[in-house]
Amino acid sequence: MSADINKLEQIASQVRRDIVRMVHACQSGHPGGSLGCTDYFVALYFNAMKRNPSFNMDGIGEDLFFLSNGHISPVFYSTLARAGYFEVSELATFRKINSRLQGHPTTHEGLPGIRVASGSLGQGLSVAIGAAQAKKLNKDNNLVYVLMGDGELQEGQVWEAAMYAPHNKIDNLIATVDYNKAQIDGSTDQVLSLGDLRGKWEAFGWDVLEIAKGNDMTAVVAGLEEAKSRTGKGKPVVILMHTEMGNGVDFMMGSHKWHGVAPNDDQLTSALGQLQQTLGDY
């Protein structure tokens, strides 16, 4: 698929503006991981996925995406709105009373694009495998995508699922790990080292590829296309995507301290000054 990288970068800049404004407005939320994964979300929804904004929960005949590390909901909500699933103006309700845009994505409000409640870490890969297996049973040749945090891989359920998928030849699945090496309490090395992460996934029987520059749109687009080319060959695919927490906002970049902290007024002004307004703020 041919991608207009400049257009995707413009969308990503606007999504980053949405993220910092949403989290600032309610003084709650998770900007660090959201900013770090922005390029992935934009490349996925505006280039890689076969999707239908006329949302059907069954997802038959289209690619599916599941967000496992649900706390980075700001980037998910902004991407969905900018991709046409609901009005961009609704982003102003983030984390407000009775909003459909809760801190962690949920399904009972019926927000288009949200297929599973997430944020209880470690569960998303299992859900995605189930959806991928259902597509196989239904003779639906579309793909299933899932995003996990690297700190999330400290959850045991992830590795039960990682063992299940290759055994059952779930080869219509592309899992991605946001490999920013940071979590709420510090670096992953300090909290619970992930060790040889590539070696672990390979040992479990996955086809592993890495995106060394997960905040470079060209690299992310190419990585997703490469991952798609490896599906249907008997193995599930996992991408280790090296990103930087807080990418795009200099005082947030590379620091776990912005995992779940909202910017104040001055910090918001500084952040917006670094991010180009390309599609219009909500």
N, C-alpha and C positions, 0 to 999 in steps of 0.2 A: 504494500500500500504506500502510495506517495504521500508524504507529509509536508505541509507548509510549516516549517520549523519556526519561522518568524511569527506566524499567526498563533501557533501554540505557545510561544514564549510570551506573547501579549496577553493571552488568556491567563497564563500562569501568574503574571504580574498582578492582574486584577484579582485573581483568587487569593493571592497573598494579602492584598489590601483588604479584601473581605474578611479574611481570618483575623487580622489584628484589630479591625474595627468591631467585629462580632465579640471577640473576647474582652476587649476594652469596655464595650457598652454595658455588659453585665458584670464586669469585674470578676469573671470566672471562666475557666476553660483551659484548654491545652494548646498553646500556640506553637511550642517548639517542634514537636513531631509533625504537626499539621504543615508548618512551613517547609520542613524537610522532605515531605512526601508530595508536595504540590506538583512537581514536574511529572511524577508517576501518575497521579490522578488525571491530569490534563492529557497526557499522552494516551492513557488508557481510554478515557471517555470520548475524546475528540479525535482519536485516530485508530486505536487498536481494536476496540470492541465493536461487535455487531450488536447494536442495542436499539431499543424502541422506547422513546420517551412516553408513548401512550402505554403506561405501565400496566402490566398484567403480572399478578403475583406468581403464576405458574411458570413464567419465563420460557415457555415452549417456543422454539424457533429463534432464540436469540442467545447471545452470550450472557452469562451471569457474573456478578461481582459480589463478594462478601468481604466486609471490613471486620477483621477479628479484633484488632486493637481499637475498639470503638471510642476510646477517649479522644482520638483525633477527629472527632465528628465535625469540627469547623471546616476542614478542607473537604470532607465528604459532602456536607450540605452546600457549600459554595459551588463545588463542581456540579452537583446535581441541578442546582438552580441555573447556573450558567449554561448547562447542557439542555435545558428546557423541560425538566421534570416538574418544576413548580415555579411560581413567580419569584424573581430575584428579590423583590421587596420583602418577602417573608423572612429573609435573612436577619432583618431587624428584630425579629422575635426570639432570637437564639437565647435559650435558657431562661426565658420569661415564663411566668405562670400561665398554664394552659397552652403553651406553645407546642406545635408539633416538632419543633427543633430542640429536643431535650439534650442534655449534656452527653448522654450516650444514646446512640440511635435505638429507637424502639419501633414496634410495628403496630401497636394498638391505635395510634393516631392516624394510621393510613397515609403516611407520608410517601409519595411516589419515589421509587428508587430504593427504598429500604425493605429488604427481604427477610431480615432476621435481627432480633435484638442482640446487641453485642457490647462488649466492654468487660464482661467476665472473662478474663484473659485465658487463653489456651483452648478455646472452643471452636474458633472459626475454621480451622483446617478440617475438623471433623464434619462440620456443616457443609463445607464446600465439597468434600469427598462424597457425602451423601447426595448432593445435588448433581455432581458429575456422574455418579453411578446411576441416578435416575434418568439422566439424559441418555446414557447407553441403553438402558432398558426400554426407553421410549423411541429408540432409533433417531434421536436428535443429535446431529453432528456438531452442534455448537459447543463452545468452550466455557469452562468455569474458571474464574480468577478469584484469588483470595490474597489479602495482604495481612501480614503479621508483624509485630514488633520484634526486635531481637531479644529484648528483655523478656518478652512473652515466651520465648523458647525455653525458659527455665521451668515452665509448667509441664508436668509429666504427660498430660493428655496429648500434647503436641506430638510426642514421640510414639504414643500408641497409634495415632492417626498416620504418622510417617511410616510406620511399619505396615499398616493395613493397605495403604494405597498401592505400593508396588506389588504386593502379594496378589491384589485383585486387578492389576494392570489398568489402573485408572489413568489412562494416558490422554484424557481430554481435560486435564487440570493443569493450571499454571499457578503455583504458589509463589509469592514474593515475600522476602524478609527485608524489612526496613533496617538495614545494618548500619545504624548510626553509632553503635557502641556506647549508648547512654540510656539510662532509665531514671526513674524518679529520685532514687537515692544516691546516684553517682554513676560511674562507668560500669558497664557490664563486667569488666574484668575485676573490679573491686567487689561487686555485689555477689556474682556467681559466674565465674568465667565460662564462656561458651566453648573455649578450646578451639580445636580445628573444626570449624563449622562446616566448611566444604566437605571435609573428610567424613564427618558424621552423616550428612545427607547422602553422600555417595555410598557409604556403608549400608544405609537403609534401602538402597536400590533406586534412588532418584537420579534423573538426569539433571545435573547442576550446571548453571551458568552464572556468571557474575557481571554486574554492571558496575564498573570501577568508578564512574562519575554519575551517580544517581541524581545529581542536581544540574546535569547538562542535558538539555532537551534532546539534542541529537543522539546522545548516547542512550537515553532512556527509550526513545522511539525505536532505535535499532535493536536494543536489547529485547524489547517486547516482540518485535517482529521475528527475531531469532528464536525466541521461546516458542512462538506460534509454529515455527517451521519444525520444531522438534516434537510436537504433539502427534498422537496417532501412531506412535512407534513402540508401544508396549510399556512405556515408563511414564510416571508423572514427572512434571518439570518443576524445578524450583529455581528462582532467581535470588541470588544474594546481591542486594542493591545497596551499595555504599553511599550513604547520604550524610548530610550535616544537619543536626538539629538546629532549628531556627534560621535555616538558610534564607538569605535575602534581606535580613535585618541585622546589621553589624553587631549590635550589642546583645543579640540573642544567639548568634552563631556559635556552635560548638560547645554550648554550656547546658548541662543537664538541669541547671537551675530554672530554665524556662520551660521545663516539662509541663508544668501546670500553674503558671503564674501569669496574671493579666498585666499588661502595660498600664502605667498611669497616663495622665493627660500629656505630659511632656514627652514621654516615651512613645506614645501614639503618634504625636506630631513628627518626631524623629523618624519613626518607622515609615510613615506614609510619605515622607520626603525622599525615601530611598526606593519607593515602589511606584512605578509609573501607572497612572490611571489610564486604562486603555479601552474599557467597555462601559465606563460610567459606574460610579458607586451607587449602591442601593439607597 
